[in-house]
Amino acid sequence: MFHAPLDTFKKHASYLLLLLLLLPSQVDNMTNKHAVFMTRDGRISLAGLSSSKVDYLADAMVESIRNH
């Protein structure tokens, strides 16, 4: 599995992120459990992501990938 350093998210917070490894069930978990909204194919806009929420997003991604 690809592990990007959190600095990558902080430096590119104005771009779209494509989470290629997410399955539809993982996208559903991100939305329903963590209130992280994205398209069904895993695209998420990082334009409004504040630096204080980077860890929350990373934790939600890890939990969704590991458990769903």
Salt bridges, closest charged atoms under 4 A:
ASP28 OD1 - ARG40 NH1 2.34
ASP41 OD2 - ARG43 NE 3.33
GLU63 OE2 - LYS33 NZ 3.34
GLU63 OE1 - HIS34 NE2 2.83
GLU63 OE2 - HIS68 NE2 3.85
